Amino acid sequence: MTSLTVGDIVAERTVHLSRESLVRYAGASGDFNPIHYRDDVASAVGLPGVLAHGMLTMGLAVGTIESWVGDTGRILEYGVRFTKPVVVDPETGADVTIVAKVGAVDDETARIDLTVSFDETTVLVKAQVRVRLA
């Protein structure tokens, strides 16, 4: 890795989610909670619509740094706090944007702060990944 400075953007991307994406993730994860694929159930429990799985959103966020970090075994720690759901429209889906920026760096590790947003709203806060530099 090249030298890092606090504030450097190391990776960014936008991922489009569709209802099909949610069904595929449900099959892979085993999370078949109907709030992730049925509008009627989501509405009945007071949600604004079908939601992307929290772990899917979290995985997309950390996956953004995969090519930058090279060896994912260098990821030492990862945590987030969920603030808003990602609502996946049946027709247009949802675009999740992730920006990975250096938040802190020392001789051995870096803290990468992830800004994760949907519909111009931050959906994860304190999304931070600690990586080993060498």
C-alpha positions in Angstrom: 0.0 0.0 0.0 1.2 3.5 -0.7 1.5 6.0 2.1 -1.8 7.1 3.5 -3.0 10.5 4.7 -6.1 11.1 6.8 -8.8 12.2 4.4 -7.6 10.1 1.4 -10.3 8.3 -0.4 -9.1 4.8 -1.0 -12.2 3.4 -2.7 -15.7 4.3 -3.8 -18.6 2.7 -5.6 -22.3 2.6 -6.1 -24.2 -0.7 -6.1 -27.6 -1.1 -7.6 -29.9 -3.4 -5.6 -33.1 -4.9 -7.1 -35.7 -7.2 -5.6 -33.9 -10.0 -7.4 -30.7 -9.1 -5.4 -32.6 -9.4 -2.2 -34.0 -12.9 -3.2 -30.5 -14.1 -4.1 -29.1 -12.8 -0.8 -31.9 -14.4 1.1 -31.0 -17.8 -0.5 -27.3 -17.4 0.2 -27.8 -16.2 3.8 -30.8 -18.2 4.8 -32.6 -15.0 6.0 -36.1 -15.4 4.5 -37.8 -12.7 6.7 -40.6 -11.5 4.5 -39.9 -7.8 5.1 -37.1 -8.4 2.5 -39.4 -9.5 -0.3 -43.1 -8.9 0.5 -44.6 -5.4 0.3 -47.7 -6.4 2.3 -45.7 -7.7 5.2 -43.3 -4.7 5.3 -46.3 -2.4 5.3 -48.1 -4.4 8.0 -45.2 -3.9 10.4 -44.9 -0.2 9.6 -42.0 -0.2 7.3 -41.8 2.2 4.3 -41.3 -0.8 1.9 -39.3 -3.9 1.3 -35.9 -3.5 3.0 -32.4 -4.7 2.0 -31.0 -7.0 4.5 -28.8 -5.2 7.0 -26.0 -7.7 6.6 -26.2 -7.3 2.8 -25.7 -3.5 3.2 -22.9 -4.1 5.7 -21.2 -6.6 3.3 -21.5 -4.2 0.3 -19.9 -1.5 2.4 -16.8 -3.4 3.5 -16.5 -5.1 0.1 -15.8 -1.7 -1.3 -12.3 -1.8 0.1 -11.5 -5.3 -1.1 -9.4 -4.4 -4.1 -7.6 -1.6 -2.3 -6.7 -3.8 0.7 -5.7 -6.7 -1.5 -5.7 -9.5 1.1 -9.0 -9.4 3.1 -7.1 -11.2 5.8 -5.7 -7.8 6.6 -9.0 -6.6 7.9 -8.7 -6.7 11.7 -12.0 -5.2 12.8 -15.2 -4.0 11.3 -18.3 -2.4 12.9 -21.2 -0.2 12.0 -24.4 1.3 13.5 -27.5 1.1 11.4 -29.5 4.4 11.2 -31.8 4.1 8.2 -33.0 1.2 6.1 -32.4 0.8 2.4 -35.8 0.6 0.8 -35.8 -1.4 -2.5 -38.5 -0.2 -4.9 -40.1 -3.0 -6.9 -39.5 -1.1 -10.2 -36.4 1.1 -9.7 -34.6 -0.8 -7.0 -32.1 1.2 -4.8 -28.6 2.6 -5.3 -26.3 2.4 -2.4 -23.2 4.6 -2.5 -20.1 3.8 -0.5 -17.1 6.1 0.0 -14.0 4.7 1.9 -11.8 7.3 3.4 -8.8 7.1 5.7 -9.9 8.2 9.2 -6.7 7.5 11.1 -3.3 5.9 10.4 -0.3 4.8 12.5 2.7 2.7 11.7 0.9 -0.6 11.6 -2.8 0.0 10.9 -5.3 2.3 9.3 -8.9 3.1 10.2 -11.0 3.4 7.1 -14.3 5.3 7.6 -17.1 4.2 5.3 -19.8 6.6 4.3 -22.8 4.5 3.2 -25.8 6.3 1.7 -29.0 5.6 0.0 -31.4 8.2 -1.5 -29.0 11.0 -0.3 -29.3 9.8 3.3 -26.6 8.1 5.4 -27.7 4.6 6.3 -24.8 3.4 8.4 -22.8 5.5 10.9 -19.6 4.7 12.7 -18.9 2.3 9.8 -15.2 1.7 10.4 -12.7 -0.9 9.2 -9.4 -1.3 10.9 -6.8 -2.8 8.5 -3.2 -4.0 9.0 -0.9 -2.1 6.6 1.8 -4.7 6.1 
